[in-house]
Amino acid sequence: MAATPSLPGSPAWWASRHVPAPGAEPRRGRPSLDTARIVGTALRLVDEHGIQAFSLRMLADALNSGTATLYRHFDGKDEILAYVVDRVLGEAVLDDLAARADWREALTVTAHRLHDILRAHPHTLPLLTAQVPVGPHGLAQRERVLSALLTHGLPVDLAARAFTAVTHYVIGFAAQQFGPAAAPDDGPGLAAFYRGLDPAAYPTVLRAAESLTSVPVDEEFDFGLGLLVHGLAHHHPGP
């Protein structure tokens, strides 16, 4: 019985890659089309058109190539998109985390960097929420952040939980606020809706209507991140 093929981007799929890095040299005997250029062009097209509209034909045209050449490097669209996600995470990798003042700053800087990168590439968010990103750049991100947290005194179990909690918060926040399925920002309209509610049934919502709808999205992100980091500090009261 034939083995079920691994889903592109899954841990099993990444483990089977002979050339995991998106910038690796083309394999021997195959046309000289740089894989880093393919992935970079794919990311640009995903940014412009979204993952649903993105196709191998679109990519081949942008590269002045043919789809047959792409298939010599990748098995299909899903495989290219797995490398696209990993390339995005590569933009979020920071090298100076261990030099930060403490683990709180290292974690906060990491969260802001990832938030900014995802905001710049919102169409990739569905790919990030579909499965755990464990490509080379995703692993490099984990390694650097966890190493910095341990360097600043967090025990390994708390460092792992802190990394996971903050990463989930950032990705979830970005997906809700900036992803393809994000609702349009209509604070005034939502505030008007709240103010039109029955005051006998929703007196507290009416009192909080302004606060619920007037906070800028960046301030909302910082507030939630601060709650997370300060909450983690209760599990590690040291420096």
PEURHU-V878798 format. One line per field, one symbol per residue. psi: psi as a letter, one per 30 degrees, with the letter a starting at -180 (. if undefined). burial: # if it has 24 or more other ideal C-beta (glycine too) atoms within 12 Angstrom, else .. A space follows every 50 residues. Layout:
# PEURHU-V878798
psi = ???
burial = ???
This chain:
# PEURHU-V878798
psi = kkkkkkkkfleeeeffkfifkfglkllkglkijkeeeeeeeeeeeeeefl fefkleeeeeefghalfeeeffelfaeeeeeeeeeeeefeffkkfgeffl eaeeeeeeeeeeeeeeeeefhfffeeeefelkjhaeeeeeeeeeeeeeee egfkleeeeeeeeeeeeeeeeeeeeeeflfgkkkjieeeeeeeeffljfe eheeeeegeeefffkkeeeeeeeeeeeeeeeefffifa.
burial = .......##...##..#....#..........#.#.###########... #..#.#.###.##.#...##..##..##################..##.. .###.##########.###.#########.############.####### .#.#...##..##.###.#######.####.............#...... ........#...........#..##..##..#...#...
